[in-house]
Amino acid sequence: MSDNSYSDAWVILLTEYLFIILPFIVIAIVKIYSSDLHGFLKAPDWSFASSILFGQLLVKMVSGSLIRQKVKWQRVSFIIAIILVCGLIPSLTTLTLILVSNGGSAFAVNTQIVLFILSSISFFGVGSAAQSMMSSHKH
């Protein structure tokens, strides 16, 4: 895979990420205006966004591995398992806990922020490889 396919992959990922982060910008503006920055951090939107990012990453991994036929399926299945077990399921569980408890505990709030950061890093790190596999495929 060329450097050009990686840079194209980053542009595609950044474009998708901007649309995921856009609601946070709006919510942040409203919360800052109403002097409720703590409410911004307690919002379940963080877990919701990390679930979307992990889900998008799963789709990219599966799509990239299906398009590239010479991929080691064992490694792809291992990465998919890690994304599910360490990312998507904890994000959805945290989202559920925060929604059920009307704001959640400090642990749940901190967990969702950590999961959002982890999902963002994974989305760009692993997602760039998966996206470049899809982009470098010759039709």
LUMDOVO-817734 format. One line per 2 residues: number of its first residue (from 1); their letters; for each residue x, z, y of C-alpha. Coordinates in Angstrom, 3 decimals, padded with zeros to 6 digits, always signed. Layout:
NUM = A = X/Z/Y; ... $
***
This chain:
1 = MS = +000.000/+000.000/+000.000; +001.382/-000.993/+003.336 $
3 = DN = +001.741/+001.123/+006.447; -000.888/-001.112/+008.029 $
5 = SY = -003.486/-000.195/+005.378; -002.777/+003.512/+005.977 $
7 = SD = -003.165/+003.155/+009.746; -006.382/+001.167/+009.247 $
9 = AW = -007.606/+003.901/+006.892; -006.896/+006.565/+009.531 $
11 = VI = -008.858/+004.589/+012.129; -011.845/+004.326/+009.772 $
13 = LL = -011.655/+008.033/+008.917; -011.338/+009.040/+012.560 $
15 = TE = -014.378/+006.934/+013.422; -016.446/+008.658/+010.724 $
17 = YL = -015.111/+012.071/+011.745; -016.072/+011.545/+015.385 $
19 = FI = -019.713/+011.140/+014.400; -019.548/+014.337/+012.340 $
21 = IL = -017.899/+016.283/+015.170; -020.202/+014.944/+017.927 $
23 = PF = -022.987/+017.514/+017.326; -020.367/+020.288/+017.605 $
25 = IV = -019.373/+019.043/+021.021; -022.987/+019.151/+022.168 $
27 = IA = -023.586/+022.587/+020.630; -020.357/+023.901/+022.193 $
29 = IV = -021.408/+022.676/+025.642; -024.799/+024.363/+025.302 $
31 = KI = -023.325/+027.614/+023.950; -020.646/+027.751/+026.630 $
33 = YS = -023.284/+027.087/+029.275; -025.434/+029.926/+027.906 $
35 = SD = -022.387/+032.213/+027.440; -022.930/+032.480/+023.672 $
37 = LH = -019.647/+031.292/+022.207; -019.926/+033.785/+019.337 $
39 = GF = -023.242/+032.190/+018.370; -021.421/+028.857/+018.148 $
41 = LK = -019.042/+030.268/+015.549; -021.893/+031.893/+013.570 $
43 = AP = -023.949/+028.683/+013.387; -024.431/+027.321/+009.858 $
45 = DW = -023.446/+023.881/+011.157; -019.824/+024.536/+010.157 $
47 = SF = -020.747/+024.836/+006.470; -023.095/+021.890/+006.754 $
49 = AS = -020.343/+019.713/+008.255; -017.775/+020.783/+005.666 $
51 = SI = -020.271/+019.904/+002.920; -020.671/+016.447/+004.440 $
53 = LF = -016.904/+015.974/+004.721; -016.281/+017.057/+001.129 $
55 = GQ = -019.143/+014.847/-000.046; -017.795/+011.850/+001.859 $
57 = LL = -014.381/+012.530/+000.367; -015.860/+012.475/-003.145 $
59 = VK = -017.523/+009.127/-002.444; -014.253/+007.699/-001.103 $
61 = MV = -012.304/+008.930/-004.140; -014.768/+007.447/-006.607 $
63 = SG = -015.097/+004.191/-004.670; -011.359/+003.804/-004.232 $
65 = SL = -010.647/+004.462/-007.888; -013.336/+002.012/-009.013 $
67 = IR = -012.044/-000.718/-006.725; -008.410/-000.187/-007.740 $
69 = QK = -008.448/-000.749/-011.457; -004.849/+000.369/-012.010 $
71 = VK = -005.419/+003.964/-011.018; -004.672/+006.952/-013.229 $
73 = WQ = -008.145/+008.265/-014.005; -006.816/+011.688/-015.038 $
75 = RV = -005.436/+012.306/-011.561; -008.593/+011.053/-009.881 $
77 = SF = -010.811/+013.263/-012.042; -008.537/+016.242/-011.300 $
79 = II = -008.769/+015.633/-007.537; -012.544/+015.235/-007.784 $
81 = AI = -012.783/+018.524/-009.715; -010.690/+020.296/-007.055 $
83 = IL = -012.883/+018.896/-004.268; -016.029/+020.068/-006.073 $
85 = VC = -014.814/+023.490/-007.185; -012.754/+024.458/-004.128 $
87 = GL = -014.649/+022.581/-001.439; -018.170/+021.300/-001.873 $
89 = IP = -019.619/+024.137/-003.966; -018.140/+026.932/-001.778 $
91 = SL = -019.349/+025.119/+001.362; -022.901/+024.826/+000.051 $
93 = TT = -022.844/+028.426/-001.197; -021.629/+029.665/+002.196 $
95 = LT = -024.277/+027.567/+003.941; -026.944/+029.122/+001.718 $
97 = LI = -025.697/+032.672/+002.384; -025.666/+032.130/+006.134 $
99 = LV = -029.131/+030.564/+006.175; -030.649/+033.262/+003.951 $
101 = SN = -029.111/+036.149/+005.908; -029.847/+034.756/+009.402 $
103 = GG = -026.260/+034.451/+010.540; -024.383/+035.913/+007.629 $
105 = SA = -021.693/+038.521/+007.428; -018.353/+038.288/+009.188 $
107 = FA = -016.857/+037.220/+005.858; -019.332/+034.335/+005.496 $
109 = VN = -018.782/+033.235/+009.111; -015.001/+033.275/+008.694 $
111 = TQ = -015.270/+031.523/+005.322; -017.268/+028.655/+006.779 $
113 = IV = -014.690/+028.121/+009.541; -011.865/+028.106/+006.972 $
115 = LF = -013.817/+025.684/+004.774; -014.431/+023.401/+007.760 $
117 = IL = -010.703/+023.327/+008.541; -009.920/+022.709/+004.855 $
119 = SS = -012.505/+019.926/+004.667; -011.082/+018.287/+007.786 $
121 = IS = -007.532/+018.382/+006.453; -008.677/+017.094/+003.043 $
123 = FF = -010.810/+014.393/+004.625; -007.815/+012.949/+006.446 $
125 = GV = -005.142/+013.737/+003.850; -006.800/+012.658/+000.630 $
127 = GS = -009.336/+010.417/+002.351; -006.639/+008.213/+003.870 $
129 = AA = -005.264/+007.418/+000.412; -008.737/+006.702/-000.957 $
131 = QS = -009.710/+004.621/+002.077; -006.499/+002.592/+001.905 $
133 = MM = -007.216/+001.900/-001.787; -010.574/+000.475/-000.753 $
135 = SS = -009.193/-001.420/+002.248; -006.230/-002.983/+000.451 $
137 = HK = -008.441/-004.481/-002.274; -008.437/-008.279/-002.150 $
139 = H = -011.861/-009.814/-002.702 $
***
